[in-house]
Amino acid sequence: MADPLRIGIAGLGTVGAAVVKVLTTKAAELTRQCGRPIEITAVSARDRARDRGLDLSAVQWFDNPVALAREAEIDVFVELIGGAEGAAREAVISALSAGSHVVTANKALLAAHGLELAEIAERQGVLLNYEAAVAGGIPVIKTLRESLAGNAPTRVFGILNGTCNYILTRMEAEGLSFDECLADAQRLGFAEADPTFDIEGNDTAHKLAILTSLAFGTRISAEDIYLEGISNITQADIRAAADLGYRIKLLGVAQRTTTGIEQRVHPTMVPTASVIAQVHGVTNAVSVETDILGELLLSGPGAGGNATASAVIGDIADIAKSRPGFQHGPVFGRPVNELTPYQQAEIQSHAGGYFIRLTVHDRIGVFAAVAKRMAENDISLESIVQRAVDGNGTDEKTIILVTHETTEFAVRKAVDGVTADGHLTAKPQVIRIERAA
């Protein structure tokens, strides 16, 4: 049997502790599957005295993860610290430069410095695996990097943040406000004390940037993602979507267009009958559309200790199964020097259907004026409905419009026109309608 694969783990939080437990309790099974033992030989964590329910008495401790990466006798460095800068980045660079393979769950690090890290890994002939960085336990990275060889993806989209999906699910199912659902998500541990990174779409954007690079062979360009969060979604939107046969989800979408690659994160209406509309709670789902296979939908646990640990261990097992002299595949599916510069498609030219909710003064001529602004911008309406505003005692109406396919530019121009006319009493709501399986 081959020599043991020596593992160093930096970070013993929820995920790190789960990885240690699985590697320990499943040691014999992993040895049979991989053809060699996997042994944890070194760890790094902030607090040595903390009771994690783990027996680490035989493991070498490092207070500094960078020291672990540089000095420990390991074959694989597992980075579970988090963050795009600081110790996480320095430790991963040190490990790769020392000739160690790296497994990470750090989407922020990859979105910011993935190309730099990939260059080092490819130069050193080592693996940089990151299945756990996107969609938790769903094997979407392996699918894009290995299983879809020969396929040319045309669109990748999905629910990539469990916190947002949990909030939107509760809002629809229980008629609760956004703030009520967020507070509950925080109480249950599904949302951070400062939830901004999740609810404003940043977490989804980091993950989408990685998927875009893998799918389309472009350099990572997280800063070029069009971004909207879910904090402005109201019960009025949830109810209107349901009445129209839609459900609201926060989607990350990347697709090839005639002018470049679109990357966008925003609330989206998807048909209630679609598969992705049935993804509830903290579950994630990723859809990949290709020229050969057609559409593939992957769904499963998107966060949590066990789901993330499962992906980390899968990456470790892949390394254990490789043999000396084996030519490892490139980090992002193509060698870094063959990744093309990212060419951003204009979001203003995005074509599709749109949901528009306008709160307006209840007076003669407003309805006609709104319809006129739509016609001026060549927007064809699938439906237009006028409703009283629920029980606030004001002289207001809600106008809900659903458009046929049009452009973002036309919709924004029409809404700006209605605003300039002085008819609105509240900020307008515009939500894209996405075709979905």
N, C-alpha and C positions, 0 to 999 in steps of 0.2 A: 504494500500500500504506500502511496505517496506520503511525503512529509506533511505534517499538519499545516494548515493555513493559519498564520498568526494574525490576530485581529487586535487593533487598538481602537477604543471607542472614546471619543471626546463628546461629553454631554450625557448625563445620566438623569435626565428629566423623564417625563412620561414615556416618550418614545425610546430613549436610551435604555431605561430600565426594562421595557418590554422586549427589546432586542436581546439583552443579556439573558432574560428569563427563557426566551424561546431557544436561543443558542445552547443554553444549559440543559433544559428539559428535553429538547429534541436532538441532542448531540448524536445519539446512535443512528437515528433515522437520517439525519443530514449526512453523516459519514457514509451510509449506504448509498444515498442519492448522488453524492458528489465524488465518491471514490477516495476521499481523504478526510481526516478529522478537521474540524474548525475549532480553534481554541482562542479564547480571549486571554491575551497576555498583558494588556496594559489598558488603563482607563484614565480619564481626566474629568474632574468635576469640581465645582466650587466648594462644596462642603463635604469633607471626608466623613464627618461624624453623623451625617443624616442617615436615618434608618430607611433604607429603600427596599427592605425585604430580600436582599441579595447577599450571597456569600462571595465576597471579593477578597478574601484573605490571601489567596494565592496569586493575586493579580498585582502587577506593578502600578503604583499610583503616581500621577503627575498633577501638580497643581496648575501647571500651564499647558494648555493643549498644543501650543507651538513646540514646546519641549518634547512632548510625546511624539509629535510628528517627526521631529529631528533626531531624537535620541533612542526611542524605543526600538527593540528588535521586532519589527512587525512586517507583515506582507501587505496588509490592508489597513488604511486609516479611515475610520467611519466618523464623519463630521455631523453631529447632531446638536450643534451649539445654536445656530441661527444667526441671522443678520448678514447684510451684504459687505460689511467692512470689519475691521478690527481682527480679533482673534480667529474668527472663522476663516476669513480670507487668507490671513498669514499662515495659519496652520495647514490649510489645503495646499497652498503653494509650496510650503516646506515639504509636505509629504510627497507630492508629485515630483518635486525636484530631487528628492532623495531616492526616487525609484519605487515608491510604494503606490499600489493601487488606491483609489479613493472611492468611497461610497458616501453620498450626501443626500439629505432630504431638504436642502436649502435652496428654495426657488429664488429668493431675493439675491443670493450670491450668484446664482447662474444667470439670472436676468441682467445683472450689472457687470459681471466679470466672466461669463461663461466662455467667451472666445479666448480670453487670456489663459484661462485654465485648460481649455481644450488644446491650445498650442503647446503648453508644457507637457500635457499627458501624451500627445502624439509624438512629440520630440523624444520623450523618455521611453516610449513604447509601453506605457501602462494604461490601465483602464480608469476612466472617470464615469462611474455609474450613478444615476440619479432618478431612478424610477419613482422613489417616494416624494420627489419634489413636485409632482403634478398629479392631482386626483387620487392621492392616498394609495389605497391598495389596488386600484385599477391599473392593469399593465399596459397603459397607453404609450409609454416611452418605448418599450420593447416592441410594441406593435408597429409604431412608426419607423423605428430604427432598423428593425430586422424583418418582421413578419410580412410587411407590405412591399418587399423588394420587387421592382418592376412596375409597381403601381405609381401613377402620377396623381397625388392628391389635388383636388380642386377646391375643397372647403373643409375646414375643421372648426367645429363649434361645440359648445357644451356648457354644462353647469359645473363650475370649477371651484365654487366656494360653498361649503356646507352651512356656514352661518347665515348667508343671505337666503339660501334655499329654505332653511328652517323658518326664518322670519316670514317669508312670502307664503309658505305653506300654512303657517299658523294664522296669518292674516286672512287667508281665504277660508280656511276650515272653521274658524271660530269668530270671525267678524271683529277681530281685535285691531287696534291701531298699530302703526309701525312702532311707536315708542313703547307700547305695552309688550309687544313681541320681543323687541330688543332687550328690554329689562329681564324678561323671562329667559332669553337665551344666555344672558350674562349670569343669571342665577344658576342655570344648569351647566355652566362651563362651556357652552357652545360659542360664546362671544367673549372677547377680552374686555377688561375694564375700560380701555380706550378702544372702541370698536372701529375707529375710522378706517383703518387699513382694509378691513373686510367690507364694511357696508358701502364705502365709496368706490369699491372696485379695484383697488390697487393689488390686492392679493390675486384676484383673477387675472389681472393684466400681466403680472410676473409669469404666471403659469402659461398664459396664452403666448407670450413672447417666445418661450421655449418651444411650444408646439409649432409655432409658425416657422421657426428655424428648421426644425426637423421635417415638417411637411413640405416646405417650399425651397429648401436649400439656401436660405438667405441668412445673412448675419443677424444676430439678435438685435432688436431695436425696440426695447420696451418703452422708450421715451416717445415713440411715434404712435402709440395706441390711443385711439379716441376713447375717452373715459367718462362714464356716468355711473353713479351709484344708485342705491335704492331708497335713500332717505327721504325722497320726495314722493314716494308711492303712497297713495291714500286708499282708504276704503272705497271711495268713489271710483277709483281706477280698477280696483279688484272686482267690484260688483259689475261695472260696465263691461269689463273683459269677459266675465262669466256669462252675462246676458248675450254677448256677441259670439260666444262659443270659443273663447280663448282663455288662457291662463298666463299669468305674468311670471317670468323667470329672469334672473340675471344671467345673461349669456356672455361668454367670450366667443367671438367669431373672427376667424381668419379665412379669407378667400382670395383666390386669384381673379383679377379683373383685367380688362384691356389696358388699363392705365397703371397697374401695379398690384400690390398686395394690400388689401384692406385688413386692418387690425382694429377691432372695436369691442368695447365692453360696455354694456348698457342693459337696462330693463327691456325685455322683449315680450311681445305677445306671441304665444305659440298655440296652434289649434288644440283644443282640449282632447281631441281624439288621438293626437300624436303620441308616440312613445315617450318622448322627452318630457311631455307635460305630465306624465304619470310618475316622474321622479320626485319624491317628496322628502321632507325632512333634511337631514344632514347628508343624504346620499348625493354623490356626484355622477355625472354621465358625460361621455365624450363621443361625438359622432364624427366619423371620418368619411368623406366622399372621395372616391377615386375613379379613374377611367376604366380599370379592369374589374375590380371587385364590386363597384357600386358603393352602397352605403353600409358602413359598419358602425354599430352602436355598442359602446362598452359602458356598463353601469355597475356601481358598487359603492362600498364605504369610502368616503373621500377624506376622512380625517380620523383622529383618535389614535391612541397608542398601538393597539393591535393591528389596525389597518396599515398604518405607516411602517410599523415594525415588519409586517409581512413583506412589504415592498423592499425594505432595506435588506432583509435576509435573502430575498430572491436575488438581489444584486450581488450579495456576498457569495451565494451559491454559484452564480455564473462565473465568478472569478475562481472559485475553488475547482470548478470543472475544467477550466482552461489549463493548458500545459506549457512549460517553458518552450520558447521558440515560436509559440502560436502568434500569428499576426492579428492583433486586435483591430476591430473595426473602429472607424472614426467616431468621435464623441457625438457629433450632431448629424450622423448619417453620411456625411461627406467630409473629406479633409478640410481643415479650416481654410487653407489657401484656395479651396474650390467653392467655398460659400460665396454667393453673390451679394453685392451691396443691396441693402433693403431699399426698394423703391415704393414709396408710400402712395397708395391710391387716395384720391381726394374723397373724404367722407361726404362732402357736399354733393358728390355725383352718385352716391349710393342710391340704387333703385330698389323700390319695394313698396309694400303697402304700409300705411301709417294710421295709428290711432291718435286722434287729437281731441283733447278735452278742454273746453273753453267755459269759464264762468263769466257771464255777461250781465249787463243791466237788462232787466225785463221791460223792454220798451219796443214800440213799433219800429220796424225797419232793421233791427239788429240781425235777425235771422237771415234776411235777404242780403244784408251787407256782408255777412260772413260767407255766404254762398258766392257772392260776387267776387270776393278776394280769392276764393279757391279757383273760380273760373278764369280770372285774370292770369293765374299762374298755371293754366292748363292742367289742373288737378281734377281728375274724374272721381266722383264720390260713389262708393259702394252703398253707404248708408249715412243718414244724417238724422239725429234724434235730439229733440229738445225736452228738457225735464226741469221741474222745479228743484231748487236746492233744498235738501232735506232740513226741515224744521229749524232754520236759523232766523226766521222772522224778517229777512231782508228781501228787498225787491230785486231778486237775482234769478237767473236761469242758468242751467248747464246745457251746453250744446256739445254733443258727442258726434264726431265724424270718423268714418272709416274710409280711407282712400283706396282706389285701385293703385296699381303700380305707378309710382312717381319718383321724384328725386328728393333727397334731403334739402337741396338748395331751394326747390320750389315750395316745399312745405314751410321751411323757415321764413321764406320771403312772404308767403301768404299770412302766416301767423304774425309776423312783424307788421304787416299792413293792418290786420285787425286791431293790433295793439295801438298803432298810431291813430286809428279811427276813434279811440277812446271808449271802446265798447267793453273792455275787460275790467273785471273787479278783482281778479286774482291772477297769479302767474299761470300761463297756459301750460298744459301737459302734452308732450309729444312722445309717443312710444312706438318704436318700430315693430312691424309684424314680420316674423321670420317663418319661412317655410321650414317644416321639420318633419322627420319621419314619425 
